[in-house]
Amino acid sequence: MTDAEALLAVRNVTKAFAIRGGLFKTRIGEMRAVDDVSLTIPAGTSYGLVGESGSGKTTLGKVILRLVEPTTGQILFEGKDLCQLTGDELQLQRAGMQMVFQNPYSSLDPRQSVKSTVAEPLVIFGRARGKELDDRVRSLIATVGLRDEHLYRFPHEFSGGQRQRIGIARALALEPKLLVLDEPTSALDVSVQSQILNLLLDLQQRLGLTYLFISHDLAVIRYVCDRVGVMYLGRIVEEAAVEELFARPQHPYTRSLLSAIPEPDPDHRFQPVEVNGEIGRLALDDRGCRFAPRCPFVMDRCRQIDPALEATGSAHLVACHLYSDGAVSN
């Protein structure tokens, strides 16, 4: 698929933040939260982005929407480079891509009722007013499973799952084509998580939505997504169709993540990989594979050369010297 055919194409996107120190907080270096990331999402599909906290998933989601400005790279939405747009042109494109945030309470204005919250995007973009606006808001809250009696209540009067439904209704107000879902179920009870996930799948089928689903929960990714990218310290280290990734993980980091999932039949799984330590941060002058300090299979060249993300099978990409050398078996 070409960039023009994809709904979203991210090309070599980097986001570096300044590191400051000393009495006067002078700039002493840079830290790459997102480092040369590329991915493609066809219309009507779901792309999952997984990794530990601190891997850069949320930053990438915000960069794609230009809530955080990228340092370098291209973000093509329906063939248009968002990095080259400003003012009214950018605002027009943003109507087609919305975000659902992780915390359903902090993402809602506690002083606004449900009606005001859901109506706000429509008012700002001049999409509706008067009775048309009221009808549209009622239709949106019905779409996410809420009732008219909820319209004049405030966020503190709802459960976590209901608040997330309000956030989803607000995101749908402008009829977007792409939703960036930043761990939309991680703050919810398990029983409520399943309700929200089923709602998202139903909305995708009915409205033809495309999802970038950010999560640290691999079980959720497997349930929702078509394709998944595994992110570590700002880079995608493995990417494949979701069932392919679960059946044949190749990168040691992916294997370590999957090893942490309880398995009812341990005889029918890949050999687990255990890693020690915690995710750190990467400065611009660091060399080699960023997973090398924690990898149980590390070699000398892993510390010197950062492996490229390369195809190892049909639409399966991995960035690992070990796999290319055949040291890691399937």
Short mmCIF file of the C-alpha atoms (twelve columns), coordinates in Angstrom:
data_MODEL
# 
_entry.id   MODEL 
# 
loop_
_atom_site.group_PDB 
_atom_site.id 
_atom_site.type_symbol 
_atom_site.label_atom_id 
_atom_site.label_alt_id 
_atom_site.label_comp_id 
_atom_site.label_asym_id 
_atom_site.label_seq_id 
_atom_site.Cartn_x 
_atom_site.Cartn_y 
_atom_site.Cartn_z 
_atom_site.pdbx_PDB_model_num 
ATOM 1   C CA . MET A 1   0.000   0.000   0.000  1 
ATOM 2   C CA . THR A 2   1.317   3.429   -0.941 1 
ATOM 3   C CA . ASP A 3   1.242   6.435   1.374  1 
ATOM 4   C CA . ALA A 4   -1.473  8.006   -0.786 1 
ATOM 5   C CA . GLU A 5   -3.700  4.916   -0.416 1 
ATOM 6   C CA . ALA A 6   -3.329  4.670   3.375  1 
ATOM 7   C CA . LEU A 7   -5.506  6.728   5.697  1 
ATOM 8   C CA . LEU A 8   -2.473  7.459   7.907  1 
ATOM 9   C CA . ALA A 9   1.201   7.121   6.990  1 
ATOM 10  C CA . VAL A 10  3.898   8.135   9.470  1 
ATOM 11  C CA . ARG A 11  7.340   8.475   7.919  1 
ATOM 12  C CA . ASN A 12  10.606  8.772   9.892  1 
ATOM 13  C CA . VAL A 13  9.041   10.782  12.690 1 
ATOM 14  C CA . THR A 14  11.294  11.880  15.548 1 
ATOM 15  C CA . LYS A 15  10.502  13.865  18.676 1 
ATOM 16  C CA . ALA A 16  13.455  15.018  20.791 1 
ATOM 17  C CA . PHE A 17  13.099  16.876  24.088 1 
ATOM 18  C CA . ALA A 18  15.815  19.088  25.536 1 
ATOM 19  C CA . ILE A 19  17.632  17.907  28.658 1 
ATOM 20  C CA . ARG A 20  18.440  20.828  30.935 1 
ATOM 21  C CA . GLY A 21  20.622  21.054  34.016 1 
ATOM 22  C CA . GLY A 22  22.540  23.358  36.307 1 
ATOM 23  C CA . LEU A 23  21.495  26.452  38.167 1 
ATOM 24  C CA . PHE A 24  20.263  28.234  35.048 1 
ATOM 25  C CA . LYS A 25  18.685  25.139  33.437 1 
ATOM 26  C CA . THR A 26  20.936  25.332  30.404 1 
ATOM 27  C CA . ARG A 27  20.524  22.802  27.620 1 
ATOM 28  C CA . ILE A 28  22.973  19.925  28.109 1 
ATOM 29  C CA . GLY A 29  21.576  17.425  25.643 1 
ATOM 30  C CA . GLU A 30  18.488  15.883  24.054 1 
ATOM 31  C CA . MET A 31  16.347  12.833  24.709 1 
ATOM 32  C CA . ARG A 32  14.487  11.053  21.921 1 
ATOM 33  C CA . ALA A 33  10.991  10.081  23.033 1 
ATOM 34  C CA . VAL A 34  10.166  9.036   19.447 1 
ATOM 35  C CA . ASP A 35  13.038  8.058   17.180 1 
ATOM 36  C CA . ASP A 36  12.632  7.575   13.419 1 
ATOM 37  C CA . VAL A 37  9.242   5.822   13.578 1 
ATOM 38  C CA . SER A 38  7.358   4.809   10.443 1 
ATOM 39  C CA . LEU A 39  4.010   3.037   10.234 1 
ATOM 40  C CA . THR A 40  1.025   2.759   7.883  1 
ATOM 41  C CA . ILE A 41  -2.636  2.312   8.820  1 
ATOM 42  C CA . PRO A 42  -5.166  1.443   6.070  1 
ATOM 43  C CA . ALA A 43  -8.692  2.808   6.410  1 
ATOM 44  C CA . GLY A 44  -11.072 0.710   8.497  1 
ATOM 45  C CA . THR A 45  -8.345  -1.212  10.358 1 
ATOM 46  C CA . SER A 46  -6.913  -1.108  13.878 1 
ATOM 47  C CA . TYR A 47  -3.197  -0.712  14.565 1 
ATOM 48  C CA . GLY A 48  -2.016  -1.549  18.082 1 
ATOM 49  C CA . LEU A 49  0.988   0.118   19.686 1 
ATOM 50  C CA . VAL A 50  2.369   -1.723  22.730 1 
ATOM 51  C CA . GLY A 51  5.290   -1.339  25.093 1 
ATOM 52  C CA . GLU A 52  6.200   -0.520  28.667 1 
ATOM 53  C CA . SER A 53  5.514   2.856   30.229 1 
ATOM 54  C CA . GLY A 54  8.164   5.251   28.946 1 
ATOM 55  C CA . SER A 55  8.495   3.606   25.529 1 
ATOM 56  C CA . GLY A 56  7.077   6.652   23.712 1 
ATOM 57  C CA . LYS A 57  3.628   5.328   22.740 1 
ATOM 58  C CA . THR A 58  1.579   8.256   24.026 1 
ATOM 59  C CA . THR A 59  4.081   10.803  22.724 1 
ATOM 60  C CA . LEU A 60  3.820   9.264   19.250 1 
ATOM 61  C CA . GLY A 61  0.018   9.443   19.414 1 
ATOM 62  C CA . LYS A 62  0.147   13.128  20.354 1 
ATOM 63  C CA . VAL A 63  2.746   13.837  17.653 1 
ATOM 64  C CA . ILE A 64  0.500   12.244  15.019 1 
ATOM 65  C CA . LEU A 65  -2.291  14.654  15.997 1 
ATOM 66  C CA . ARG A 66  0.231   17.494  16.321 1 
ATOM 67  C CA . LEU A 67  -0.708  18.045  19.936 1 
ATOM 68  C CA . VAL A 68  3.075   17.772  20.294 1 
ATOM 69  C CA . GLU A 69  5.136   19.114  17.416 1 
ATOM 70  C CA . PRO A 70  7.453   16.562  15.739 1 
ATOM 71  C CA . THR A 71  11.157  17.334  15.459 1 
ATOM 72  C CA . THR A 72  11.489  15.693  12.027 1 
ATOM 73  C CA . GLY A 73  9.466   13.477  9.695  1 
ATOM 74  C CA . GLN A 74  6.170   13.369  7.821  1 
ATOM 75  C CA . ILE A 75  2.633   12.631  9.018  1 
ATOM 76  C CA . LEU A 76  0.401   11.952  6.036  1 
ATOM 77  C CA . PHE A 77  -3.355  11.910  6.688  1 
ATOM 78  C CA . GLU A 78  -5.376  11.148  3.577  1 
ATOM 79  C CA . GLY A 79  -2.265  11.986  1.562  1 
ATOM 80  C CA . LYS A 80  -1.736  15.435  3.127  1 
ATOM 81  C CA . ASP A 81  1.342   16.126  5.232  1 
ATOM 82  C CA . LEU A 82  0.071   17.535  8.524  1 
ATOM 83  C CA . CYS A 83  3.549   18.882  9.304  1 
ATOM 84  C CA . GLN A 84  3.198   21.352  6.441  1 
ATOM 85  C CA . LEU A 85  -0.251  22.640  7.449  1 
ATOM 86  C CA . THR A 86  -1.056  25.615  9.655  1 
ATOM 87  C CA . GLY A 87  -4.093  27.605  10.767 1 
ATOM 88  C CA . ASP A 88  -7.421  26.795  9.128  1 
ATOM 89  C CA . GLU A 89  -5.939  24.028  6.952  1 
ATOM 90  C CA . LEU A 90  -4.638  22.156  9.998  1 
ATOM 91  C CA . GLN A 91  -7.868  22.653  11.915 1 
ATOM 92  C CA . LEU A 92  -9.861  21.254  8.998  1 
ATOM 93  C CA . GLN A 93  -7.732  18.088  8.941  1 
ATOM 94  C CA . ARG A 94  -7.928  17.728  12.717 1 
ATOM 95  C CA . ALA A 95  -11.692 17.372  12.467 1 
ATOM 96  C CA . GLY A 96  -11.045 14.012  10.813 1 
ATOM 97  C CA . MET A 97  -8.773  12.668  13.569 1 
ATOM 98  C CA . GLN A 98  -9.655  12.705  17.256 1 
ATOM 99  C CA . MET A 99  -8.269  11.315  20.506 1 
ATOM 100 C CA . VAL A 100 -9.767  9.373   23.404 1 
ATOM 101 C CA . PHE A 101 -7.606  9.855   26.487 1 
ATOM 102 C CA . GLN A 102 -6.513  7.392   29.152 1 
ATOM 103 C CA . ASN A 103 -8.122  8.990   32.193 1 
ATOM 104 C CA . PRO A 104 -11.841 9.519   31.558 1 
ATOM 105 C CA . TYR A 105 -12.148 11.926  34.487 1 
ATOM 106 C CA . SER A 106 -9.251  14.321  33.908 1 
ATOM 107 C CA . SER A 107 -10.065 14.526  30.174 1 
ATOM 108 C CA . LEU A 108 -13.512 15.999  30.917 1 
ATOM 109 C CA . ASP A 109 -14.170 19.537  32.159 1 
ATOM 110 C CA . PRO A 110 -15.763 19.106  35.619 1 
ATOM 111 C CA . ARG A 111 -17.695 22.366  35.136 1 
ATOM 112 C CA . GLN A 112 -19.379 21.293  31.917 1 
ATOM 113 C CA . SER A 113 -22.443 19.099  31.635 1 
ATOM 114 C CA . VAL A 114 -22.530 16.148  29.258 1 
ATOM 115 C CA . LYS A 115 -24.543 18.196  26.782 1 
ATOM 116 C CA . SER A 116 -21.994 21.044  26.766 1 
ATOM 117 C CA . THR A 117 -19.048 18.635  26.527 1 
ATOM 118 C CA . VAL A 118 -20.383 16.726  23.524 1 
ATOM 119 C CA . ALA A 119 -21.734 19.850  21.821 1 
ATOM 120 C CA . GLU A 120 -18.488 21.845  22.123 1 
ATOM 121 C CA . PRO A 121 -16.725 20.431  19.017 1 
ATOM 122 C CA . LEU A 122 -19.856 20.980  16.930 1 
ATOM 123 C CA . VAL A 123 -20.106 24.593  18.100 1 
ATOM 124 C CA . ILE A 124 -16.411 25.348  17.536 1 
ATOM 125 C CA . PHE A 125 -16.504 23.978  13.984 1 
ATOM 126 C CA . GLY A 126 -19.906 25.503  13.225 1 
ATOM 127 C CA . ARG A 127 -21.435 22.128  12.370 1 
ATOM 128 C CA . ALA A 128 -24.790 22.638  14.114 1 
ATOM 129 C CA . ARG A 129 -26.796 24.955  16.334 1 
ATOM 130 C CA . GLY A 130 -30.238 25.250  17.902 1 
ATOM 131 C CA . LYS A 131 -32.499 22.228  17.581 1 
ATOM 132 C CA . GLU A 132 -30.123 20.570  15.117 1 
ATOM 133 C CA . LEU A 133 -27.358 20.765  17.745 1 
ATOM 134 C CA . ASP A 134 -29.615 19.282  20.440 1 
ATOM 135 C CA . ASP A 135 -30.673 16.426  18.170 1 
ATOM 136 C CA . ARG A 136 -27.094 15.702  17.218 1 
ATOM 137 C CA . VAL A 137 -25.940 15.578  20.847 1 
ATOM 138 C CA . ARG A 138 -28.797 13.238  21.788 1 
ATOM 139 C CA . SER A 139 -27.892 10.977  18.880 1 
ATOM 140 C CA . LEU A 140 -24.231 10.883  19.930 1 
ATOM 141 C CA . ILE A 141 -24.888 9.930   23.537 1 
ATOM 142 C CA . ALA A 142 -27.357 7.268   22.397 1 
ATOM 143 C CA . THR A 143 -24.665 5.883   20.101 1 
ATOM 144 C CA . VAL A 144 -22.359 5.262   23.076 1 
ATOM 145 C CA . GLY A 145 -25.091 3.778   25.287 1 
ATOM 146 C CA . LEU A 146 -26.156 6.786   27.382 1 
ATOM 147 C CA . ARG A 147 -29.636 8.248   27.792 1 
ATOM 148 C CA . ASP A 148 -31.242 11.695  27.569 1 
ATOM 149 C CA . GLU A 149 -31.428 11.876  31.362 1 
ATOM 150 C CA . HIS A 150 -27.605 12.037  31.436 1 
ATOM 151 C CA . LEU A 151 -27.419 15.242  29.376 1 
ATOM 152 C CA . TYR A 152 -27.478 17.694  32.259 1 
ATOM 153 C CA . ARG A 153 -25.289 15.769  34.681 1 
ATOM 154 C CA . PHE A 154 -21.624 16.503  35.374 1 
ATOM 155 C CA . PRO A 155 -18.575 14.180  35.207 1 
ATOM 156 C CA . HIS A 156 -18.424 13.510  38.971 1 
ATOM 157 C CA . GLU A 157 -21.910 12.001  38.797 1 
ATOM 158 C CA . PHE A 158 -20.790 9.155   36.518 1 
ATOM 159 C CA . SER A 159 -18.797 5.943   36.846 1 
ATOM 160 C CA . GLY A 160 -15.468 5.535   35.060 1 
ATOM 161 C CA . GLY A 161 -17.011 3.568   32.215 1 
ATOM 162 C CA . GLN A 162 -19.739 6.152   31.694 1 
ATOM 163 C CA . ARG A 163 -17.169 8.959   31.657 1 
ATOM 164 C CA . GLN A 164 -15.219 7.124   28.968 1 
ATOM 165 C CA . ARG A 165 -18.417 6.782   26.939 1 
ATOM 166 C CA . ILE A 166 -18.827 10.577  27.190 1 
ATOM 167 C CA . GLY A 167 -15.248 11.010  25.951 1 
ATOM 168 C CA . ILE A 168 -15.949 8.693   23.017 1 
ATOM 169 C CA . ALA A 169 -19.143 10.593  22.159 1 
ATOM 170 C CA . ARG A 170 -17.202 13.862  22.139 1 
ATOM 171 C CA . ALA A 171 -14.542 12.311  19.887 1 
ATOM 172 C CA . LEU A 172 -17.239 11.146  17.447 1 
ATOM 173 C CA . ALA A 173 -18.981 14.523  17.256 1 
ATOM 174 C CA . LEU A 174 -17.127 15.700  14.137 1 
ATOM 175 C CA . GLU A 175 -17.474 12.323  12.378 1 
ATOM 176 C CA . PRO A 176 -13.732 11.579  12.321 1 
ATOM 177 C CA . LYS A 177 -12.141 8.855   10.252 1 
ATOM 178 C CA . LEU A 178 -9.278  8.164   12.693 1 
ATOM 179 C CA . LEU A 179 -9.401  7.739   16.463 1 
ATOM 180 C CA . VAL A 180 -6.199  7.675   18.528 1 
ATOM 181 C CA . LEU A 181 -7.117  5.650   21.610 1 
ATOM 182 C CA . ASP A 182 -4.578  6.217   24.395 1 
ATOM 183 C CA . GLU A 183 -5.076  3.280   26.774 1 
ATOM 184 C CA . PRO A 184 -8.841  3.935   26.898 1 
ATOM 185 C CA . THR A 185 -9.564  1.002   29.236 1 
ATOM 186 C CA . SER A 186 -6.550  0.915   31.576 1 
ATOM 187 C CA . ALA A 187 -8.252  3.058   34.263 1 
ATOM 188 C CA . LEU A 188 -11.422 0.920   34.254 1 
ATOM 189 C CA . ASP A 189 -12.546 -2.211  36.075 1 
ATOM 190 C CA . VAL A 190 -12.127 -5.442  34.118 1 
ATOM 191 C CA . SER A 191 -15.867 -5.934  33.556 1 
ATOM 192 C CA . VAL A 192 -16.209 -2.350  32.324 1 
ATOM 193 C CA . GLN A 193 -13.162 -2.738  30.074 1 
ATOM 194 C CA . SER A 194 -14.930 -5.437  28.064 1 
ATOM 195 C CA . GLN A 195 -17.989 -3.208  27.623 1 
ATOM 196 C CA . ILE A 196 -15.895 -0.318  26.284 1 
ATOM 197 C CA . LEU A 197 -13.902 -2.594  23.978 1 
ATOM 198 C CA . ASN A 198 -17.081 -4.107  22.553 1 
ATOM 199 C CA . LEU A 199 -18.481 -0.606  22.082 1 
ATOM 200 C CA . LEU A 200 -15.357 0.434   20.161 1 
ATOM 201 C CA . LEU A 201 -15.549 -2.642  17.922 1 
ATOM 202 C CA . ASP A 202 -19.239 -1.998  17.258 1 
ATOM 203 C CA . LEU A 203 -18.586 1.657   16.424 1 
ATOM 204 C CA . GLN A 204 -15.765 0.698   14.073 1 
ATOM 205 C CA . GLN A 205 -18.019 -1.689  12.185 1 
ATOM 206 C CA . ARG A 206 -20.962 0.716   12.002 1 
ATOM 207 C CA . LEU A 207 -19.044 3.926   11.248 1 
ATOM 208 C CA . GLY A 208 -16.056 2.584   9.323  1 
ATOM 209 C CA . LEU A 209 -13.571 4.025   11.841 1 
ATOM 210 C CA . THR A 210 -9.816  3.521   11.839 1 
ATOM 211 C CA . TYR A 211 -8.034  3.066   15.184 1 
ATOM 212 C CA . LEU A 212 -4.537  3.675   16.478 1 
ATOM 213 C CA . PHE A 213 -4.872  1.762   19.750 1 
ATOM 214 C CA . ILE A 214 -2.177  2.490   22.348 1 
ATOM 215 C CA . SER A 215 -1.932  0.007   25.219 1 
ATOM 216 C CA . HIS A 216 0.403   -1.931  27.483 1 
ATOM 217 C CA . ASP A 217 -2.151  -4.748  27.681 1 
ATOM 218 C CA . LEU A 218 -1.378  -7.329  25.012 1 
ATOM 219 C CA . ALA A 219 -4.649  -9.192  25.591 1 
ATOM 220 C CA . VAL A 220 -6.578  -6.028  24.717 1 
ATOM 221 C CA . ILE A 221 -4.460  -5.497  21.596 1 
ATOM 222 C CA . ARG A 222 -5.088  -9.055  20.466 1 
ATOM 223 C CA . TYR A 223 -8.849  -8.613  20.908 1 
ATOM 224 C CA . VAL A 224 -9.138  -5.291  19.068 1 
ATOM 225 C CA . CYS A 225 -6.339  -4.894  16.542 1 
ATOM 226 C CA . ASP A 226 -5.429  -6.196  13.099 1 
ATOM 227 C CA . ARG A 227 -1.743  -5.285  13.209 1 
ATOM 228 C CA . VAL A 228 0.580   -4.456  16.074 1 
ATOM 229 C CA . GLY A 229 3.841   -2.574  16.541 1 
ATOM 230 C CA . VAL A 230 6.021   -3.188  19.597 1 
ATOM 231 C CA . MET A 231 7.736   -0.014  20.796 1 
ATOM 232 C CA . TYR A 232 10.832  0.262   22.987 1 
ATOM 233 C CA . LEU A 233 12.629  3.502   23.874 1 
ATOM 234 C CA . GLY A 234 11.119  5.439   21.012 1 
ATOM 235 C CA . ARG A 235 11.547  2.861   18.253 1 
ATOM 236 C CA . ILE A 236 9.329   0.152   16.801 1 
ATOM 237 C CA . VAL A 237 11.345  -3.042  17.274 1 
ATOM 238 C CA . GLU A 238 8.815   -5.481  15.802 1 
ATOM 239 C CA . GLU A 239 5.673   -5.222  13.681 1 
ATOM 240 C CA . ALA A 240 3.353   -7.919  12.351 1 
ATOM 241 C CA . ALA A 241 -0.251  -9.005  11.976 1 
ATOM 242 C CA . VAL A 242 -1.581  -9.553  15.472 1 
ATOM 243 C CA . GLU A 243 -1.986  -13.357 15.280 1 
ATOM 244 C CA . GLU A 244 1.403   -13.698 13.583 1 
ATOM 245 C CA . LEU A 245 3.044   -11.739 16.392 1 
ATOM 246 C CA . PHE A 246 1.430   -13.822 19.119 1 
ATOM 247 C CA . ALA A 247 2.234   -17.102 17.359 1 
ATOM 248 C CA . ARG A 248 5.806   -16.285 16.257 1 
ATOM 249 C CA . PRO A 249 7.315   -13.371 18.227 1 
ATOM 250 C CA . GLN A 250 10.886  -12.737 17.103 1 
ATOM 251 C CA . HIS A 251 12.357  -9.837  19.040 1 
ATOM 252 C CA . PRO A 252 13.544  -10.729 22.591 1 
ATOM 253 C CA . TYR A 253 11.616  -7.765  23.964 1 
ATOM 254 C CA . THR A 254 8.374   -8.953  22.351 1 
ATOM 255 C CA . ARG A 255 9.003   -12.419 23.740 1 
ATOM 256 C CA . SER A 256 9.545   -10.981 27.212 1 
ATOM 257 C CA . LEU A 257 6.239   -9.092  27.035 1 
ATOM 258 C CA . LEU A 258 4.361   -12.185 25.915 1 
ATOM 259 C CA . SER A 259 6.122   -14.280 28.567 1 
ATOM 260 C CA . ALA A 260 4.488   -12.121 31.229 1 
ATOM 261 C CA . ILE A 261 0.982   -13.180 30.113 1 
ATOM 262 C CA . PRO A 262 -0.389  -16.127 32.149 1 
ATOM 263 C CA . GLU A 263 -0.722  -19.152 29.871 1 
ATOM 264 C CA . PRO A 264 -3.190  -21.950 30.781 1 
ATOM 265 C CA . ASP A 265 -1.287  -24.452 28.600 1 
ATOM 266 C CA . PRO A 266 2.447   -23.784 29.008 1 
ATOM 267 C CA . ASP A 267 3.380   -26.706 26.721 1 
ATOM 268 C CA . HIS A 268 1.910   -24.861 23.735 1 
ATOM 269 C CA . ARG A 269 3.858   -21.619 23.782 1 
ATOM 270 C CA . PHE A 270 7.212   -20.282 22.628 1 
ATOM 271 C CA . GLN A 271 10.187  -20.500 24.971 1 
ATOM 272 C CA . PRO A 272 9.807   -17.621 27.456 1 
ATOM 273 C CA . VAL A 273 12.349  -14.821 27.717 1 
ATOM 274 C CA . GLU A 274 13.034  -13.053 31.011 1 
ATOM 275 C CA . VAL A 275 14.687  -9.647  31.208 1 
ATOM 276 C CA . ASN A 276 15.989  -7.701  34.178 1 
ATOM 277 C CA . GLY A 277 16.001  -4.002  34.964 1 
ATOM 278 C CA . GLU A 278 13.695  -1.238  33.880 1 
ATOM 279 C CA . ILE A 279 13.285  0.847   30.753 1 
ATOM 280 C CA . GLY A 280 15.666  3.821   30.771 1 
ATOM 281 C CA . ARG A 281 16.053  6.706   28.378 1 
ATOM 282 C CA . LEU A 282 18.068  7.239   25.223 1 
ATOM 283 C CA . ALA A 283 20.254  10.265  24.485 1 
ATOM 284 C CA . LEU A 284 21.163  11.368  20.964 1 
ATOM 285 C CA . ASP A 285 24.767  10.205  21.304 1 
ATOM 286 C CA . ASP A 286 23.911  6.645   22.440 1 
ATOM 287 C CA . ARG A 287 24.909  3.834   20.091 1 
ATOM 288 C CA . GLY A 288 23.793  0.282   19.478 1 
ATOM 289 C CA . CYS A 289 20.539  -1.522  20.159 1 
ATOM 290 C CA . ARG A 290 18.555  0.241   22.836 1 
ATOM 291 C CA . PHE A 291 17.438  -3.093  24.297 1 
ATOM 292 C CA . ALA A 292 21.016  -4.379  24.628 1 
ATOM 293 C CA . PRO A 293 21.426  -3.471  28.367 1 
ATOM 294 C CA . ARG A 294 18.493  -5.773  29.240 1 
ATOM 295 C CA . CYS A 295 18.733  -8.433  26.540 1 
ATOM 296 C CA . PRO A 296 19.790  -11.948 27.661 1 
ATOM 297 C CA . PHE A 297 21.128  -12.653 24.139 1 
ATOM 298 C CA . VAL A 298 23.256  -9.516  23.757 1 
ATOM 299 C CA . MET A 299 26.369  -9.657  21.540 1 
ATOM 300 C CA . ASP A 300 29.227  -7.203  21.134 1 
ATOM 301 C CA . ARG A 301 27.856  -5.677  17.968 1 
ATOM 302 C CA . CYS A 302 24.485  -5.127  19.615 1 
ATOM 303 C CA . ARG A 303 26.223  -2.481  21.733 1 
ATOM 304 C CA . GLN A 304 27.764  -0.817  18.677 1 
ATOM 305 C CA . ILE A 305 25.203  -1.044  15.840 1 
ATOM 306 C CA . ASP A 306 21.515  -0.230  16.089 1 
ATOM 307 C CA . PRO A 307 19.677  -2.907  14.042 1 
ATOM 308 C CA . ALA A 308 17.346  -1.719  11.297 1 
ATOM 309 C CA . LEU A 309 13.692  -2.745  11.136 1 
ATOM 310 C CA . GLU A 310 13.731  -5.348  8.356  1 
ATOM 311 C CA . ALA A 311 11.311  -7.872  6.884  1 
ATOM 312 C CA . THR A 312 11.817  -11.454 8.055  1 
ATOM 313 C CA . GLY A 313 8.676   -12.896 6.533  1 
ATOM 314 C CA . SER A 314 5.396   -11.911 4.959  1 
ATOM 315 C CA . ALA A 315 4.719   -8.431  6.399  1 
ATOM 316 C CA . HIS A 316 6.660   -9.326  9.568  1 
ATOM 317 C CA . LEU A 317 9.318   -6.768  10.519 1 
ATOM 318 C CA . VAL A 318 11.913  -7.040  13.289 1 
ATOM 319 C CA . ALA A 319 14.926  -5.003  14.420 1 
ATOM 320 C CA . CYS A 320 17.297  -7.548  15.966 1 
ATOM 321 C CA . HIS A 321 20.812  -8.819  15.157 1 
ATOM 322 C CA . LEU A 322 20.026  -12.082 16.922 1 
ATOM 323 C CA . TYR A 323 17.167  -13.016 14.663 1 
ATOM 324 C CA . SER A 324 19.046  -12.081 11.489 1 
ATOM 325 C CA . ASP A 325 21.902  -14.331 12.652 1 
ATOM 326 C CA . GLY A 326 19.525  -17.182 13.379 1 
ATOM 327 C CA . ALA A 327 20.405  -17.189 17.075 1 
ATOM 328 C CA . VAL A 328 16.762  -16.923 18.092 1 
ATOM 329 C CA . SER A 329 14.567  -19.729 16.834 1 
ATOM 330 C CA . ASN A 330 10.863  -19.724 16.246 1 
# 
